[in-house]
Amino acid sequence: MNGYPLAYFITFSTYGTWLHGQAKGSVDRTHNVPGTPFVVGNTEELKNKRLKMNQPEYVLDQPRREVVCSTILEVGRHRGWKIWTIHVRSNHVHIVVTADAKPEKVSADFKAWSSRRLREAFDEDPKRDRWTQHGSMLYLWKEDDVHSKIHYTLFEQGAPMSSFDGRTTPSEPEA
């Protein structure tokens, strides 16, 4: 597929819900592999991050999680991408996707389309920040890595919220 990996494991969080400095930890370029330690909490850094926020944090309730999940599937169908799995949580989203585009483009499309659908469904302010600016985008070159991230997304996130399992339900349009 033109040098693209088998899939990407994309994670992004909602605005203001996962800040550097929090006691639960956060990620950076050297602390971003699932199952490895987070960046250690720092109350002063957290205080500074909160002061810089220009809006309250954005939390996804169940109806909003459903909109985001269905929108990601819509984007996948529109772009011809294979959605392996999705798990939309109250403060972050995990997706395993095969796409013929860079992961930054894939993530940006998921966020932009989801923001539009959330505005439409809940009459939200168009200027409302919903997502963090960046996210985690891992390249999955081996089948074992794809299966591992699918399992992590579906079964290692705590109680299931809004999710999709593309192994049992096709994400591509019917021929």
PyMOL CGO cylinders between C-alpha atoms (Angstrom):
from pymol import cmd
from pymol.cgo import CYLINDER

trace = [
    CYLINDER, 0.00, 0.00, 0.00, 2.57, 2.59, -1.16, 0.3, 1, 1, 1, 1, 1, 1,
    CYLINDER, 2.57, 2.59, -1.16, 4.86, 2.21, 1.87, 0.3, 1, 1, 1, 1, 1, 1,
    CYLINDER, 4.86, 2.21, 1.87, 2.10, 2.67, 4.44, 0.3, 1, 1, 1, 1, 1, 1,
    CYLINDER, 2.10, 2.67, 4.44, 2.01, 0.34, 7.47, 0.3, 1, 1, 1, 1, 1, 1,
    CYLINDER, 2.01, 0.34, 7.47, -0.61, -2.37, 7.94, 0.3, 1, 1, 1, 1, 1, 1,
    CYLINDER, -0.61, -2.37, 7.94, -2.43, 0.00, 10.29, 0.3, 1, 1, 1, 1, 1, 1,
    CYLINDER, -2.43, 0.00, 10.29, -2.12, 2.95, 12.63, 0.3, 1, 1, 1, 1, 1, 1,
    CYLINDER, -2.12, 2.95, 12.63, -2.98, 3.02, 16.32, 0.3, 1, 1, 1, 1, 1, 1,
    CYLINDER, -2.98, 3.02, 16.32, -4.33, 6.54, 16.85, 0.3, 1, 1, 1, 1, 1, 1,
    CYLINDER, -4.33, 6.54, 16.85, -5.19, 8.00, 20.24, 0.3, 1, 1, 1, 1, 1, 1,
    CYLINDER, -5.19, 8.00, 20.24, -6.34, 11.52, 21.00, 0.3, 1, 1, 1, 1, 1, 1,
    CYLINDER, -6.34, 11.52, 21.00, -7.89, 13.05, 24.09, 0.3, 1, 1, 1, 1, 1, 1,
    CYLINDER, -7.89, 13.05, 24.09, -10.59, 15.60, 24.68, 0.3, 1, 1, 1, 1, 1, 1,
    CYLINDER, -10.59, 15.60, 24.68, -9.72, 19.20, 25.45, 0.3, 1, 1, 1, 1, 1, 1,
    CYLINDER, -9.72, 19.20, 25.45, -8.43, 19.81, 28.96, 0.3, 1, 1, 1, 1, 1, 1,
    CYLINDER, -8.43, 19.81, 28.96, -9.05, 16.32, 30.34, 0.3, 1, 1, 1, 1, 1, 1,
    CYLINDER, -9.05, 16.32, 30.34, -5.51, 14.94, 30.24, 0.3, 1, 1, 1, 1, 1, 1,
    CYLINDER, -5.51, 14.94, 30.24, -2.99, 17.64, 31.06, 0.3, 1, 1, 1, 1, 1, 1,
    CYLINDER, -2.99, 17.64, 31.06, 0.73, 17.37, 31.67, 0.3, 1, 1, 1, 1, 1, 1,
    CYLINDER, 0.73, 17.37, 31.67, 1.34, 17.46, 35.39, 0.3, 1, 1, 1, 1, 1, 1,
    CYLINDER, 1.34, 17.46, 35.39, -1.73, 15.44, 36.46, 0.3, 1, 1, 1, 1, 1, 1,
    CYLINDER, -1.73, 15.44, 36.46, -1.18, 12.84, 39.20, 0.3, 1, 1, 1, 1, 1, 1,
    CYLINDER, -1.18, 12.84, 39.20, -2.51, 10.12, 36.89, 0.3, 1, 1, 1, 1, 1, 1,
    CYLINDER, -2.51, 10.12, 36.89, 0.38, 10.98, 34.59, 0.3, 1, 1, 1, 1, 1, 1,
    CYLINDER, 0.38, 10.98, 34.59, 0.54, 12.03, 30.99, 0.3, 1, 1, 1, 1, 1, 1,
    CYLINDER, 0.54, 12.03, 30.99, 2.51, 11.16, 27.88, 0.3, 1, 1, 1, 1, 1, 1,
    CYLINDER, 2.51, 11.16, 27.88, 5.22, 12.80, 25.84, 0.3, 1, 1, 1, 1, 1, 1,
    CYLINDER, 5.22, 12.80, 25.84, 7.54, 11.61, 23.07, 0.3, 1, 1, 1, 1, 1, 1,
    CYLINDER, 7.54, 11.61, 23.07, 9.44, 9.30, 25.42, 0.3, 1, 1, 1, 1, 1, 1,
    CYLINDER, 9.44, 9.30, 25.42, 6.45, 8.10, 27.49, 0.3, 1, 1, 1, 1, 1, 1,
    CYLINDER, 6.45, 8.10, 27.49, 3.86, 7.09, 24.89, 0.3, 1, 1, 1, 1, 1, 1,
    CYLINDER, 3.86, 7.09, 24.89, 3.85, 3.30, 24.62, 0.3, 1, 1, 1, 1, 1, 1,
    CYLINDER, 3.85, 3.30, 24.62, 0.84, 1.58, 26.20, 0.3, 1, 1, 1, 1, 1, 1,
    CYLINDER, 0.84, 1.58, 26.20, 1.85, -0.35, 29.29, 0.3, 1, 1, 1, 1, 1, 1,
    CYLINDER, 1.85, -0.35, 29.29, 4.91, 1.79, 30.02, 0.3, 1, 1, 1, 1, 1, 1,
    CYLINDER, 4.91, 1.79, 30.02, 5.18, 4.47, 32.74, 0.3, 1, 1, 1, 1, 1, 1,
    CYLINDER, 5.18, 4.47, 32.74, 3.62, 7.90, 32.26, 0.3, 1, 1, 1, 1, 1, 1,
    CYLINDER, 3.62, 7.90, 32.26, 5.37, 11.20, 32.87, 0.3, 1, 1, 1, 1, 1, 1,
    CYLINDER, 5.37, 11.20, 32.87, 5.39, 11.78, 36.64, 0.3, 1, 1, 1, 1, 1, 1,
    CYLINDER, 5.39, 11.78, 36.64, 2.75, 14.23, 37.94, 0.3, 1, 1, 1, 1, 1, 1,
    CYLINDER, 2.75, 14.23, 37.94, 3.76, 17.81, 38.73, 0.3, 1, 1, 1, 1, 1, 1,
    CYLINDER, 3.76, 17.81, 38.73, 1.27, 20.04, 40.54, 0.3, 1, 1, 1, 1, 1, 1,
    CYLINDER, 1.27, 20.04, 40.54, 2.98, 23.29, 39.50, 0.3, 1, 1, 1, 1, 1, 1,
    CYLINDER, 2.98, 23.29, 39.50, 2.97, 22.28, 35.82, 0.3, 1, 1, 1, 1, 1, 1,
    CYLINDER, 2.97, 22.28, 35.82, -0.69, 21.22, 36.11, 0.3, 1, 1, 1, 1, 1, 1,
    CYLINDER, -0.69, 21.22, 36.11, -1.63, 24.56, 37.66, 0.3, 1, 1, 1, 1, 1, 1,
    CYLINDER, -1.63, 24.56, 37.66, 0.12, 26.40, 34.80, 0.3, 1, 1, 1, 1, 1, 1,
    CYLINDER, 0.12, 26.40, 34.80, -1.61, 24.26, 32.15, 0.3, 1, 1, 1, 1, 1, 1,
    CYLINDER, -1.61, 24.26, 32.15, -5.04, 24.89, 33.70, 0.3, 1, 1, 1, 1, 1, 1,
    CYLINDER, -5.04, 24.89, 33.70, -4.40, 28.65, 33.79, 0.3, 1, 1, 1, 1, 1, 1,
    CYLINDER, -4.40, 28.65, 33.79, -3.67, 28.57, 30.04, 0.3, 1, 1, 1, 1, 1, 1,
    CYLINDER, -3.67, 28.57, 30.04, -6.99, 26.87, 29.23, 0.3, 1, 1, 1, 1, 1, 1,
    CYLINDER, -6.99, 26.87, 29.23, -9.44, 29.29, 27.63, 0.3, 1, 1, 1, 1, 1, 1,
    CYLINDER, -9.44, 29.29, 27.63, -12.44, 26.93, 27.94, 0.3, 1, 1, 1, 1, 1, 1,
    CYLINDER, -12.44, 26.93, 27.94, -13.62, 24.27, 30.39, 0.3, 1, 1, 1, 1, 1, 1,
    CYLINDER, -13.62, 24.27, 30.39, -12.60, 20.68, 29.73, 0.3, 1, 1, 1, 1, 1, 1,
    CYLINDER, -12.60, 20.68, 29.73, -14.68, 18.77, 27.19, 0.3, 1, 1, 1, 1, 1, 1,
    CYLINDER, -14.68, 18.77, 27.19, -16.08, 15.44, 28.40, 0.3, 1, 1, 1, 1, 1, 1,
    CYLINDER, -16.08, 15.44, 28.40, -17.92, 13.01, 26.14, 0.3, 1, 1, 1, 1, 1, 1,
    CYLINDER, -17.92, 13.01, 26.14, -21.15, 11.70, 27.65, 0.3, 1, 1, 1, 1, 1, 1,
    CYLINDER, -21.15, 11.70, 27.65, -22.78, 8.58, 26.19, 0.3, 1, 1, 1, 1, 1, 1,
    CYLINDER, -22.78, 8.58, 26.19, -24.75, 10.35, 23.41, 0.3, 1, 1, 1, 1, 1, 1,
    CYLINDER, -24.75, 10.35, 23.41, -21.62, 12.26, 22.35, 0.3, 1, 1, 1, 1, 1, 1,
    CYLINDER, -21.62, 12.26, 22.35, -19.52, 9.08, 22.42, 0.3, 1, 1, 1, 1, 1, 1,
    CYLINDER, -19.52, 9.08, 22.42, -22.02, 7.43, 20.08, 0.3, 1, 1, 1, 1, 1, 1,
    CYLINDER, -22.02, 7.43, 20.08, -21.84, 10.39, 17.68, 0.3, 1, 1, 1, 1, 1, 1,
    CYLINDER, -21.84, 10.39, 17.68, -18.03, 10.24, 17.64, 0.3, 1, 1, 1, 1, 1, 1,
    CYLINDER, -18.03, 10.24, 17.64, -17.99, 6.47, 17.10, 0.3, 1, 1, 1, 1, 1, 1,
    CYLINDER, -17.99, 6.47, 17.10, -20.47, 6.59, 14.21, 0.3, 1, 1, 1, 1, 1, 1,
    CYLINDER, -20.47, 6.59, 14.21, -18.66, 9.58, 12.69, 0.3, 1, 1, 1, 1, 1, 1,
    CYLINDER, -18.66, 9.58, 12.69, -15.32, 7.77, 12.66, 0.3, 1, 1, 1, 1, 1, 1,
    CYLINDER, -15.32, 7.77, 12.66, -17.01, 4.92, 10.80, 0.3, 1, 1, 1, 1, 1, 1,
    CYLINDER, -17.01, 4.92, 10.80, -18.52, 7.46, 8.38, 0.3, 1, 1, 1, 1, 1, 1,
    CYLINDER, -18.52, 7.46, 8.38, -15.10, 8.99, 7.70, 0.3, 1, 1, 1, 1, 1, 1,
    CYLINDER, -15.10, 8.99, 7.70, -13.62, 5.53, 7.14, 0.3, 1, 1, 1, 1, 1, 1,
    CYLINDER, -13.62, 5.53, 7.14, -16.31, 4.64, 4.61, 0.3, 1, 1, 1, 1, 1, 1,
    CYLINDER, -16.31, 4.64, 4.61, -15.95, 8.00, 2.84, 0.3, 1, 1, 1, 1, 1, 1,
    CYLINDER, -15.95, 8.00, 2.84, -12.15, 7.75, 2.60, 0.3, 1, 1, 1, 1, 1, 1,
    CYLINDER, -12.15, 7.75, 2.60, -12.02, 4.00, 1.89, 0.3, 1, 1, 1, 1, 1, 1,
    CYLINDER, -12.02, 4.00, 1.89, -10.12, 3.27, 5.12, 0.3, 1, 1, 1, 1, 1, 1,
    CYLINDER, -10.12, 3.27, 5.12, -10.49, 0.03, 7.06, 0.3, 1, 1, 1, 1, 1, 1,
    CYLINDER, -10.49, 0.03, 7.06, -11.55, 0.67, 10.66, 0.3, 1, 1, 1, 1, 1, 1,
    CYLINDER, -11.55, 0.67, 10.66, -10.41, -2.28, 12.73, 0.3, 1, 1, 1, 1, 1, 1,
    CYLINDER, -10.41, -2.28, 12.73, -11.63, -1.01, 16.04, 0.3, 1, 1, 1, 1, 1, 1,
    CYLINDER, -11.63, -1.01, 16.04, -12.77, 2.11, 17.87, 0.3, 1, 1, 1, 1, 1, 1,
    CYLINDER, -12.77, 2.11, 17.87, -13.25, 2.79, 21.55, 0.3, 1, 1, 1, 1, 1, 1,
    CYLINDER, -13.25, 2.79, 21.55, -14.59, 6.22, 22.47, 0.3, 1, 1, 1, 1, 1, 1,
    CYLINDER, -14.59, 6.22, 22.47, -14.12, 6.96, 26.17, 0.3, 1, 1, 1, 1, 1, 1,
    CYLINDER, -14.12, 6.96, 26.17, -15.28, 9.99, 28.17, 0.3, 1, 1, 1, 1, 1, 1,
    CYLINDER, -15.28, 9.99, 28.17, -11.91, 11.71, 27.74, 0.3, 1, 1, 1, 1, 1, 1,
    CYLINDER, -11.91, 11.71, 27.74, -10.11, 9.99, 24.86, 0.3, 1, 1, 1, 1, 1, 1,
    CYLINDER, -10.11, 9.99, 24.86, -10.50, 7.94, 21.68, 0.3, 1, 1, 1, 1, 1, 1,
    CYLINDER, -10.50, 7.94, 21.68, -8.54, 4.91, 20.46, 0.3, 1, 1, 1, 1, 1, 1,
    CYLINDER, -8.54, 4.91, 20.46, -8.70, 3.81, 16.81, 0.3, 1, 1, 1, 1, 1, 1,
    CYLINDER, -8.70, 3.81, 16.81, -6.92, 1.09, 14.85, 0.3, 1, 1, 1, 1, 1, 1,
    CYLINDER, -6.92, 1.09, 14.85, -7.21, 1.96, 11.17, 0.3, 1, 1, 1, 1, 1, 1,
    CYLINDER, -7.21, 1.96, 11.17, -5.64, 1.01, 7.86, 0.3, 1, 1, 1, 1, 1, 1,
    CYLINDER, -5.64, 1.01, 7.86, -5.37, 4.07, 5.64, 0.3, 1, 1, 1, 1, 1, 1,
    CYLINDER, -5.37, 4.07, 5.64, -3.54, 5.25, 2.53, 0.3, 1, 1, 1, 1, 1, 1,
    CYLINDER, -3.54, 5.25, 2.53, -2.69, 8.55, 4.19, 0.3, 1, 1, 1, 1, 1, 1,
    CYLINDER, -2.69, 8.55, 4.19, -0.36, 9.85, 6.88, 0.3, 1, 1, 1, 1, 1, 1,
    CYLINDER, -0.36, 9.85, 6.88, -1.66, 9.33, 10.44, 0.3, 1, 1, 1, 1, 1, 1,
    CYLINDER, -1.66, 9.33, 10.44, -1.77, 13.10, 11.04, 0.3, 1, 1, 1, 1, 1, 1,
    CYLINDER, -1.77, 13.10, 11.04, -4.27, 13.45, 8.16, 0.3, 1, 1, 1, 1, 1, 1,
    CYLINDER, -4.27, 13.45, 8.16, -6.30, 10.48, 9.41, 0.3, 1, 1, 1, 1, 1, 1,
    CYLINDER, -6.30, 10.48, 9.41, -6.47, 11.84, 12.96, 0.3, 1, 1, 1, 1, 1, 1,
    CYLINDER, -6.47, 11.84, 12.96, -7.28, 15.36, 11.75, 0.3, 1, 1, 1, 1, 1, 1,
    CYLINDER, -7.28, 15.36, 11.75, -10.14, 14.04, 9.61, 0.3, 1, 1, 1, 1, 1, 1,
    CYLINDER, -10.14, 14.04, 9.61, -11.59, 12.04, 12.51, 0.3, 1, 1, 1, 1, 1, 1,
    CYLINDER, -11.59, 12.04, 12.51, -11.45, 15.09, 14.79, 0.3, 1, 1, 1, 1, 1, 1,
    CYLINDER, -11.45, 15.09, 14.79, -12.81, 17.60, 12.25, 0.3, 1, 1, 1, 1, 1, 1,
    CYLINDER, -12.81, 17.60, 12.25, -15.71, 15.43, 11.13, 0.3, 1, 1, 1, 1, 1, 1,
    CYLINDER, -15.71, 15.43, 11.13, -16.54, 14.47, 14.73, 0.3, 1, 1, 1, 1, 1, 1,
    CYLINDER, -16.54, 14.47, 14.73, -16.52, 18.12, 15.78, 0.3, 1, 1, 1, 1, 1, 1,
    CYLINDER, -16.52, 18.12, 15.78, -18.91, 18.96, 12.95, 0.3, 1, 1, 1, 1, 1, 1,
    CYLINDER, -18.91, 18.96, 12.95, -21.29, 16.12, 13.84, 0.3, 1, 1, 1, 1, 1, 1,
    CYLINDER, -21.29, 16.12, 13.84, -21.18, 17.06, 17.55, 0.3, 1, 1, 1, 1, 1, 1,
    CYLINDER, -21.18, 17.06, 17.55, -22.04, 20.68, 16.67, 0.3, 1, 1, 1, 1, 1, 1,
    CYLINDER, -22.04, 20.68, 16.67, -24.94, 19.51, 14.53, 0.3, 1, 1, 1, 1, 1, 1,
    CYLINDER, -24.94, 19.51, 14.53, -26.30, 16.97, 17.03, 0.3, 1, 1, 1, 1, 1, 1,
    CYLINDER, -26.30, 16.97, 17.03, -25.99, 19.09, 20.18, 0.3, 1, 1, 1, 1, 1, 1,
    CYLINDER, -25.99, 19.09, 20.18, -26.11, 22.67, 18.88, 0.3, 1, 1, 1, 1, 1, 1,
    CYLINDER, -26.11, 22.67, 18.88, -22.62, 23.32, 20.25, 0.3, 1, 1, 1, 1, 1, 1,
    CYLINDER, -22.62, 23.32, 20.25, -20.60, 26.48, 19.75, 0.3, 1, 1, 1, 1, 1, 1,
    CYLINDER, -20.60, 26.48, 19.75, -18.50, 26.15, 16.57, 0.3, 1, 1, 1, 1, 1, 1,
    CYLINDER, -18.50, 26.15, 16.57, -15.55, 27.73, 18.41, 0.3, 1, 1, 1, 1, 1, 1,
    CYLINDER, -15.55, 27.73, 18.41, -15.66, 25.11, 21.17, 0.3, 1, 1, 1, 1, 1, 1,
    CYLINDER, -15.66, 25.11, 21.17, -12.39, 23.17, 21.54, 0.3, 1, 1, 1, 1, 1, 1,
    CYLINDER, -12.39, 23.17, 21.54, -13.17, 19.47, 21.74, 0.3, 1, 1, 1, 1, 1, 1,
    CYLINDER, -13.17, 19.47, 21.74, -9.81, 17.78, 21.13, 0.3, 1, 1, 1, 1, 1, 1,
    CYLINDER, -9.81, 17.78, 21.13, -6.21, 18.13, 22.12, 0.3, 1, 1, 1, 1, 1, 1,
    CYLINDER, -6.21, 18.13, 22.12, -4.03, 19.54, 19.37, 0.3, 1, 1, 1, 1, 1, 1,
    CYLINDER, -4.03, 19.54, 19.37, -1.99, 16.40, 18.88, 0.3, 1, 1, 1, 1, 1, 1,
    CYLINDER, -1.99, 16.40, 18.88, -2.28, 12.77, 19.83, 0.3, 1, 1, 1, 1, 1, 1,
    CYLINDER, -2.28, 12.77, 19.83, -0.42, 9.49, 19.66, 0.3, 1, 1, 1, 1, 1, 1,
    CYLINDER, -0.42, 9.49, 19.66, 0.03, 7.89, 16.25, 0.3, 1, 1, 1, 1, 1, 1,
    CYLINDER, 0.03, 7.89, 16.25, 1.81, 4.55, 16.20, 0.3, 1, 1, 1, 1, 1, 1,
    CYLINDER, 1.81, 4.55, 16.20, 2.73, 2.76, 12.98, 0.3, 1, 1, 1, 1, 1, 1,
    CYLINDER, 2.73, 2.76, 12.98, 1.80, -0.92, 13.08, 0.3, 1, 1, 1, 1, 1, 1,
    CYLINDER, 1.80, -0.92, 13.08, 3.96, -2.85, 10.60, 0.3, 1, 1, 1, 1, 1, 1,
    CYLINDER, 3.96, -2.85, 10.60, 3.30, -6.43, 11.83, 0.3, 1, 1, 1, 1, 1, 1,
    CYLINDER, 3.30, -6.43, 11.83, 0.05, -8.37, 12.10, 0.3, 1, 1, 1, 1, 1, 1,
    CYLINDER, 0.05, -8.37, 12.10, 0.81, -9.22, 15.73, 0.3, 1, 1, 1, 1, 1, 1,
    CYLINDER, 0.81, -9.22, 15.73, 1.05, -5.50, 16.52, 0.3, 1, 1, 1, 1, 1, 1,
    CYLINDER, 1.05, -5.50, 16.52, -2.30, -4.82, 14.84, 0.3, 1, 1, 1, 1, 1, 1,
    CYLINDER, -2.30, -4.82, 14.84, -3.96, -7.64, 16.81, 0.3, 1, 1, 1, 1, 1, 1,
    CYLINDER, -3.96, -7.64, 16.81, -2.33, -6.46, 20.03, 0.3, 1, 1, 1, 1, 1, 1,
    CYLINDER, -2.33, -6.46, 20.03, -3.65, -2.89, 19.61, 0.3, 1, 1, 1, 1, 1, 1,
    CYLINDER, -3.65, -2.89, 19.61, -7.11, -4.16, 18.66, 0.3, 1, 1, 1, 1, 1, 1,
    CYLINDER, -7.11, -4.16, 18.66, -7.15, -6.22, 21.86, 0.3, 1, 1, 1, 1, 1, 1,
    CYLINDER, -7.15, -6.22, 21.86, -5.86, -3.28, 23.92, 0.3, 1, 1, 1, 1, 1, 1,
    CYLINDER, -5.86, -3.28, 23.92, -8.50, -0.95, 22.46, 0.3, 1, 1, 1, 1, 1, 1,
    CYLINDER, -8.50, -0.95, 22.46, -11.42, -3.31, 23.00, 0.3, 1, 1, 1, 1, 1, 1,
    CYLINDER, -11.42, -3.31, 23.00, -10.52, -5.11, 26.22, 0.3, 1, 1, 1, 1, 1, 1,
    CYLINDER, -10.52, -5.11, 26.22, -7.95, -3.13, 28.21, 0.3, 1, 1, 1, 1, 1, 1,
    CYLINDER, -7.95, -3.13, 28.21, -9.74, 0.19, 28.63, 0.3, 1, 1, 1, 1, 1, 1,
    CYLINDER, -9.74, 0.19, 28.63, -11.96, -0.61, 31.58, 0.3, 1, 1, 1, 1, 1, 1,
    CYLINDER, -11.96, -0.61, 31.58, -15.73, -0.93, 31.27, 0.3, 1, 1, 1, 1, 1, 1,
    CYLINDER, -15.73, -0.93, 31.27, -16.76, -0.75, 27.60, 0.3, 1, 1, 1, 1, 1, 1,
    CYLINDER, -16.76, -0.75, 27.60, -18.17, 2.55, 26.45, 0.3, 1, 1, 1, 1, 1, 1,
    CYLINDER, -18.17, 2.55, 26.45, -18.89, 3.34, 22.78, 0.3, 1, 1, 1, 1, 1, 1,
    CYLINDER, -18.89, 3.34, 22.78, -16.93, 0.87, 20.71, 0.3, 1, 1, 1, 1, 1, 1,
    CYLINDER, -16.93, 0.87, 20.71, -16.78, -0.85, 17.36, 0.3, 1, 1, 1, 1, 1, 1,
    CYLINDER, -16.78, -0.85, 17.36, -15.15, -4.18, 16.52, 0.3, 1, 1, 1, 1, 1, 1,
    CYLINDER, -15.15, -4.18, 16.52, -14.36, -4.28, 12.80, 0.3, 1, 1, 1, 1, 1, 1,
    CYLINDER, -14.36, -4.28, 12.80, -13.29, -7.92, 13.04, 0.3, 1, 1, 1, 1, 1, 1,
    CYLINDER, -13.29, -7.92, 13.04, -16.93, -8.91, 13.44, 0.3, 1, 1, 1, 1, 1, 1,
    CYLINDER, -16.93, -8.91, 13.44, -18.70, -6.03, 11.69, 0.3, 1, 1, 1, 1, 1, 1,
    CYLINDER, -18.70, -6.03, 11.69, -17.41, -4.76, 8.34, 0.3, 1, 1, 1, 1, 1, 1,
    CYLINDER, -17.41, -4.76, 8.34, -16.54, -1.06, 8.24, 0.3, 1, 1, 1, 1, 1, 1,
    CYLINDER, -16.54, -1.06, 8.24, -16.36, -0.81, 4.47, 0.3, 1, 1, 1, 1, 1, 1,
    CYLINDER, -16.36, -0.81, 4.47, -19.44, -0.07, 2.35, 0.3, 1, 1, 1, 1, 1, 1,
    CYLINDER, -19.44, -0.07, 2.35, -21.24, -3.03, 0.87, 0.3, 1, 1, 1, 1, 1, 1,
    CYLINDER, -21.24, -3.03, 0.87, -20.25, -3.79, -2.75, 0.3, 1, 1, 1, 1, 1, 1,
]
cmd.load_cgo(trace, "trace")
